Amino acid sequence: MVKACLFSLLILLLSSSPVLSEEKNLILVCDVENTPLTYFVDFEKRTVSGNPAEISPALIVFQSDDDKITIDRFSGSITVFWKGGCGGGGCFYHGQCSTQQEKKF
């Protein structure tokens, strides 16, 4: 019985599609501790706002200046590690992202 439940859970997890779907281009609008951030994801070039990115079915990870940014594609949560923050020891900041439709004009 336990094996059947675990197998069903595994199938459900593997068949779930990310909230942040893989289109050619995607605009993400994020709120990180009341700071608005906008990122442009290019899946073909594997970049975020021009920065090289690791893009997997679960995560988008990239560097921007001294920040390491991780976005969970299922929940839309964003974690920013600011290397130079908190007296030089680094700080973690958390927030939420959503997709934005590209403006036509």
N, C-alpha and C positions, 0 to 999 in steps of 0.2 A: 504494500500500500504506500509506504513512504517513497519507494523508488518510483512508483507511478506518479505521485505528486511532484517529485523533483523533476522528473522527465517532462511533465506538463508545464511546469514553471520555466524550464530551460527552453522549451519550444516557444512559449509566450515571449520570453525575453529576446530570443533570436528573431522572431517574426515582427517585433515592434519596430516601427519606423521612427527615426529621429524627428523631434519637433522642428529642428532647423534642417530642412530637407536640402538635398544636394542638387541645386540648380546650377546653371552656368555662372551666374552672379547673384549675390545676396547682399542686402544692406541690413546690418544689425544695429539697432538702437538700444543702447544699454544704459542702465542707471546703476552706478557704482557709488554707494553711500552718498546719494544726492548729487552726484556729479554725472551729467549726461555725456555719453561717449557714443560715437558713431563709427562703425567699421564697415569696410567694403570687402566682402569675401569673393575671391575669384577661384572657383573650384578647378578650372582648367589649368591656370597658372600656379595653383596651390600657394596663393598669397592672401594676406589680410592687410588691407590698406597699403599695399606695396611691399610688405614685409614677408619673407619666406615663412610658410606655416606647415605644421604637421596636421593633416586633416584625416581623421579616421571616422568610422561610422559612429563613434561615441563622443569624440572630442575634437576641438579645434584649439591648437596650441601655437603661440607665436611670441616673438620678442618685439617690443617697441621701446626704443631707447633703453632705459634701465628696468623696464617692466617686463615680467613674464606673465602672459595672459593665457588663461585656460577657460574655454567655454564648453559647457556640457551641452551636447546637441539634443539630448532628450528632454532636459528640464529647462534649458535656456539660462541656467545659472552661470555667472562669470566670477572668476577669482583672479585678482590682480596681485602679483607679488612685486612690490616696489623695493628694489634692492637698496636704494639709497635712503629709504625712509626709516623712521624710528631711531634716529641717532646712528645710522649707518648699519644697523643690524638687520634691516629689512622689515617690511610690514605686509600683511595680507589684508586685502580689501575685497569685499564681496558685493554682488549685486545680481541683477536680472537683465536678460536681453530678450528682445522680440524682433521679429522681422518687419521690415518696412517695404512697401511696394515702391519700385523705382518711379520717380515722377516723369511724366511724359514731356513736360515742358517747364 
